[in-house]
Structure formats: C-alpha cells, structure tokens
C-alpha cells in the first residue's frame, strides 16, 4: 500500500471514529475526573523514573479507580469497546502497581506507557 492509500485509509478510519463518538451520549461523564486522570497519567512515568514508589503508587491507584469508574460508565451507556479500553487500562494500571511493589522500575515504566496508550486510544474516539 503506497503512502497515498495509507493516508486515505487513516482519514477514513478517523472519520468513522469521529462519527461514532458523535453518536455516543457522553452526558454524565465526570469531566473533572477525566482531567485529573489526564494530568495523573502524564505525571506517572516521571514519578517512576524518579524512583518515588510512594507517589507513583498513589497516582496509579487513582488511575485504576478512575478507569474502574470509566468502565462502569461506558458499560452503563452500552458502549462495549470503550468499556473494554477502560478495563484494559485498569489491568495495565495493576501491572504498574505490581512492578512498583517489586521495585522493578523498568517494568513499571513500560506498564505506565501502556496505561497511557489505553487512555489515548479511548480519547482518540470518545473525548468530548
């Protein structure tokens, strides 16, 4: 597939995702929670890099709780793929916690990047 075809395919996929997001009723979304989670996910990797397990654990516990709320929210809205993204993010947050508990900061950073990917994947489609 040449560059033009890849660009066209990406544009079509983006348009389809945007149309899907427009159809999802996001009333009742806790925007303050989402903003706090966004800030926290950006802080997580630097906290791990600074080898601050206490602050990193507090951050990732907050993210796990927020992702649990998000999963429940989208499940209630009947949006299975968004609920799945939140569930996967929650599982990845648990992996960060496990790595931190084992003082494996390298694995914790890798898992934190995966949490951020989960957030981005959902926001690409469902961010209001």
FENUR-V351153 format. One record per pair of residues at least 24 apart in sequence whose ideal C-beta (glycine too) atoms are under 10 Angstrom apart, sorted by the first residue. I is the first residue (numbers start at 1). J is the second residue. Records with the same first field share a line. If there is no record, write none. Layout:
I->J, J
//
This chain:
13->124
14->124, 125
16->125
17->124, 125, 126
18->124, 125
20->79, 81, 82, 125, 126
21->79, 82, 123, 124, 125, 126, 127, 128
23->79
24->74, 77, 78, 79, 82, 125, 126, 128
25->77, 78, 79
26->73, 74, 77, 79, 82, 126, 127, 128
27->77, 128
28->73, 76, 77
29->69, 70, 73, 74, 77, 126, 127, 128
30->66, 69, 70, 73
31->128
33->62, 65, 66, 69, 70, 73
34->66, 69, 70, 119, 122, 123, 126, 127, 128
36->62, 63, 66
37->62, 63, 65, 66, 67, 69, 70, 89, 115, 119
38->66, 116, 119, 123, 127
40->66, 115, 119
41->66, 67, 89, 93, 112, 113, 115, 116, 117, 118, 119, 120
42->116, 119
43->112
44->93, 96, 108, 109, 111, 112, 113, 115, 116
45->96, 108, 109, 110, 111, 112, 113, 115, 116
46->109, 112
47->100, 108, 109, 112
48->96, 99, 100, 105, 106, 107, 108, 109, 110, 111, 112, 113
49->105, 108, 109, 112
50->105
51->100, 103, 105, 108
52->100, 105
53->97, 99, 100, 101, 103, 105, 108
54->100
56->96, 97, 99, 100, 105, 108, 109, 112
57->96, 97, 100, 101, 108
59->93, 96, 100, 112
60->92, 93, 94, 95, 96, 97, 99, 100, 108, 111, 112, 115
61->93, 94, 96, 97
62->93
63->89, 90, 92, 93, 96, 97, 112, 115, 116, 118, 119
64->89, 90, 91, 92, 93, 94, 96, 97, 115
65->90, 93
66->90, 93, 119
67->91, 92, 93, 94, 115, 118, 119, 122
68->93
70->119, 122, 126
74->122, 126
77->126
79->125, 126
81->121, 122, 125, 126
82->121, 122, 125, 126
83->122
84->118, 121, 122
85->117, 118, 119, 120, 121, 122, 123, 124, 125, 126
86->118, 119, 122, 126
87->118
88->114, 115, 117, 118, 121, 122
89->114, 115, 116, 117, 118, 119, 121, 122
90->115, 118
91->115, 118
92->116, 117, 118, 119
93->118
//
